[in-house]
């Protein structure tokens, strides 16, 4: 299929080795960050935070979290262009949603006189809040909507990426506790450009289930 979207998604692969000499341009980073901001979420909750690891000092901090496990992902820390920590709010509250509503008023999406009515949709968050006020499973699901959007955007920009669930969650959250500010990080994303000679995954053909095995028409 020759459509550009299909071509980009066929081109996309999980980068196994980055070219440390190539960095993503600021222009492309600005597009990528704006695409993250525009990601969809249930009731427009936006229960996320994206911590960009870019500086040498920040990379050294991230590198230190690979002491005990997942060392196979450690090279990405210094070789990729950036690593982004994807974090969700584990205790999403009415006050958090109020920020969304008030921003909607500022942007002209919600009329000021309809502010209280706008909170009706918060019922969806309440349905996914446990007895202790935890919303982790629900907000993490919203975060993965942003994660998928990030992967697609990067493919359109022809920027390589590596989804990294192989992180030491406890160490990462402890090390970046100030930046995460109460949010929970369970997954990271390395971005950059594939090493032309050492990224074995770049040369492998794309393999997915057949269309008729995953699409059901009724």
ChimeraX attribute file (.defattr): number of C-alpha atoms within 10 A of each C-alpha:
attribute: neighborCount
match mode: 1-to-1
recipient: residues
	/A:1	7
	/A:2	7
	/A:3	7
	/A:4	10
	/A:5	13
	/A:6	12
	/A:7	13
	/A:8	18
	/A:9	17
	/A:10	14
	/A:11	15
	/A:12	20
	/A:13	20
	/A:14	17
	/A:15	23
	/A:16	19
	/A:17	24
	/A:18	28
	/A:19	18
	/A:20	15
	/A:21	11
	/A:22	14
	/A:23	16
	/A:24	15
	/A:25	10
	/A:26	9
	/A:27	8
	/A:28	14
	/A:29	15
	/A:30	11
	/A:31	14
	/A:32	19
	/A:33	14
	/A:34	11
	/A:35	16
	/A:36	20
	/A:37	15
	/A:38	12
	/A:39	18
	/A:40	15
	/A:41	17
	/A:42	16
	/A:43	16
	/A:44	15
	/A:45	20
	/A:46	22
	/A:47	26
	/A:48	24
	/A:49	21
	/A:50	21
	/A:51	16
	/A:52	17
	/A:53	19
	/A:54	15
	/A:55	11
	/A:56	11
	/A:57	10
	/A:58	16
	/A:59	16
	/A:60	13
	/A:61	16
	/A:62	20
	/A:63	18
	/A:64	15
	/A:65	21
	/A:66	19
	/A:67	11
	/A:68	9
	/A:69	12
	/A:70	14
	/A:71	15
	/A:72	10
	/A:73	18
	/A:74	18
	/A:75	13
	/A:76	26
	/A:77	23
	/A:78	18
	/A:79	22
	/A:80	28
	/A:81	24
	/A:82	22
	/A:83	27
	/A:84	18
	/A:85	23
	/A:86	23
	/A:87	25
	/A:88	29
	/A:89	25
	/A:90	21
	/A:91	20
	/A:92	24
	/A:93	17
	/A:94	14
	/A:95	9
	/A:96	14
	/A:97	21
	/A:98	17
	/A:99	12
	/A:100	19
	/A:101	23
	/A:102	17
	/A:103	13
	/A:104	17
	/A:105	16
	/A:106	12
	/A:107	10
	/A:108	10
	/A:109	11
	/A:110	16
	/A:111	14
	/A:112	14
	/A:113	9
	/A:114	11
	/A:115	15
	/A:116	10
	/A:117	9
	/A:118	19
	/A:119	15
	/A:120	10
	/A:121	14
	/A:122	17
	/A:123	12
	/A:124	12
	/A:125	18
	/A:126	15
	/A:127	10
	/A:128	16
	/A:129	20
	/A:130	12
	/A:131	7
	/A:132	7
	/A:133	13
	/A:134	17
	/A:135	22
	/A:136	20
	/A:137	15
	/A:138	21
	/A:139	26
	/A:140	21
	/A:141	15
	/A:142	21
	/A:143	25
	/A:144	18
	/A:145	15
	/A:146	23
	/A:147	19
	/A:148	14
	/A:149	18
	/A:150	20
	/A:151	24
	/A:152	18
	/A:153	19
	/A:154	23
	/A:155	20
	/A:156	17
	/A:157	14
	/A:158	16
	/A:159	22
	/A:160	26
	/A:161	26
	/A:162	21
	/A:163	17
	/A:164	18
	/A:165	14
	/A:166	16
	/A:167	20
	/A:168	18
	/A:169	16
	/A:170	12
	/A:171	16
	/A:172	23
	/A:173	21
	/A:174	11
	/A:175	16
	/A:176	16
	/A:177	14
	/A:178	10
	/A:179	13
	/A:180	22
	/A:181	12
	/A:182	14
	/A:183	21
	/A:184	24
	/A:185	27
	/A:186	18
	/A:187	21
	/A:188	23
	/A:189	20
	/A:190	25
	/A:191	25
	/A:192	27
	/A:193	23
	/A:194	25
	/A:195	20
	/A:196	12
	/A:197	11
	/A:198	12
	/A:199	17
	/A:200	13
	/A:201	14
	/A:202	20
	/A:203	10
	/A:204	9
	/A:205	10
	/A:206	12
	/A:207	7
	/A:208	8
	/A:209	7
	/A:210	8
	/A:211	8
	/A:212	8
	/A:213	8
	/A:214	9
	/A:215	8
	/A:216	7
	/A:217	5
	/A:218	3
